[in-house]
Amino acid sequence: MYSSSEAPLLLTSGNSHDEKRRWWREAVEESGRLVALGAPMIAVALLQLMMQLISTIMVGHLGEVALAGAAIANSLTAVSGFSILIGLASGLETICGQAYGAEQYHKLSLYTYRSIIVLLFVSVPIAILWAFIPEVLPLIGQEPQITNEAGKYALWLIPGLFAFSVAQCFSKFLQCQSLIFPMVLSSLITLSVFIPLCWFMVYKAGMGNAGAALSVSICDWVEVTVLGLYINFSSSCEKTRAPPSWEAFSGIGSFMRLAVPSALMICLEWWSYELLVLLSGILPNPALETSVLSICISTVVLLYNLPYGIGTAASVRVSNELGAGNPNGARLVVGVALSIVACSEVVVSVSLLALRHFIGIAFSNEEEVISYVTRMVPVISISVITDSLQGVLSGVARGGGWQHLGAYVNLGAFYLVGIPVALFFGFAMQLRGMGFWIGMIAGGAIQVTLLSVITATTKWDKMADKAKERVFEERLPTQ
């Protein structure tokens, strides 16, 4: 017979045990939701990146100069265009995801129209800038042959720029509703068109790397067409589909308050890597250094798809839970997503080390390039782990709506730490590309540490209140 003083302890212990079992059950269910959402997102990202990888491989077999020109053009167009557009569209992850969680379905179309207006407007000066890339490159010390190849590549990317802008907005619209199938479908169709088209343009039509760029542009229009048809005719979008209205213009400022920090957060990190590719052009043997860094970045981007998928799933789930007024659910998503990606990326990193002798062969026929890439793999395998953690933490930031803090983190991590360390080891210590990558690892470690602290100290109850205010701050005329 227990004394009255012992009974509460036994009751508390029993409740604690039940709470643990309930927590584990909820965690398992959440992991299932994250995997169900993240896996197709990984497939989408892989299919989309296959276009860039295939074009890099095809151009790479034309020689070092063609590959270096394409690498420089990809870097410049990413820095000055694609990263900005992707970043601006990422503002939809917060507002659309939270509106969907709050069951304000018809607001998703309104927010998407606003983002399309903004991205199309921004695309105009970007296209003009790309036309002058051949005049810009000599100013930063690039060789004439590489400059010529890069200019041709960038010029033929312009026709697809506006389609790319709209496709980004359509993708976020679908993503926030967990409608990933149409994105998989559009990516499959686009890739199936791109492979034979790129091969024909590069080799048979004799366009070289310009043919690869034109193929990308054509396939951007294929993708936006498929997504647009699905959104317009599918019953899955019936609740969230709405015709365009003038209301889309009146609230652009509110969208920009989320879009600009989102763009800064993504661009500041993206630009740091692309800056190193550009700086590799002034190292000794620039064609070799640029080609190798391009291959390394392409490899990292490919491997980043797993944490990107889980991070995107976390962004959707966090925004939906906050919009629904469930802060505990959002908190659970964060823990489960980080656990999944941490375990998986250790396996990926070890596998990368085991395959280090084969990576360079896929991208180049040059023995010097292959050997250099093999030496770079050990440091790449370290950065894979930090990149995976930041992928999830950045997704949480977008879902929660604190991208402005993420922008400050990325500014400090990469521009106050990462790039200075990279320049020191790359130039002063004469480690060249290896030194550049060591600097990026240092920046990534700082980034993950700061994002982890911010996430751990987040008051989720207040974030849920902010989500409610954000969604209901503007009421539609029909409401």
Secondary structure, DSSP 8 states (H G I E B T S, - for coil): ---TTTHHHHHHHHHHHHHHHHHHHHHHHHHHHHHHHHHHHHHHHHHHHHHHHHHHHHHHTT-HHHHHHHHHHHHHHIIIIIHHHHHHHTHHHHHHHHHHHTT-TTHHHHHHHHHHHHHHHHHHHHHHHHHTHHHHGGGGT--HHHHHHHHHHHHTTGGGHHHHHHHHHHHHHHHTTT--HHHHHHHHHHHHHHHHHHHIIIIIS--THHHHHHHHHHHHHHHHHHHHHHHHH-GGGTTT-----THHHHTHHHHHHHHHHHHHHHHHHHHHHHHHHHHHTTSSSHHHHHHHHHHHHHHHHHHTHHHHHHHHHHHHHHHHHHHTT-HHHHHHHHHHHHHHHHHHHHHHHHHHHHTTTTHHHHH-S-HHHHHHHHHHHHHHHHHHHHHHHHHHHHHHHHHHT-HHHHHHHHIIIIIIIIHHHHHIIIIIS--THHHHHHHHHHHHHHHHHHHHHHHHT--HHHHHHHHHHHHHSS--TT-
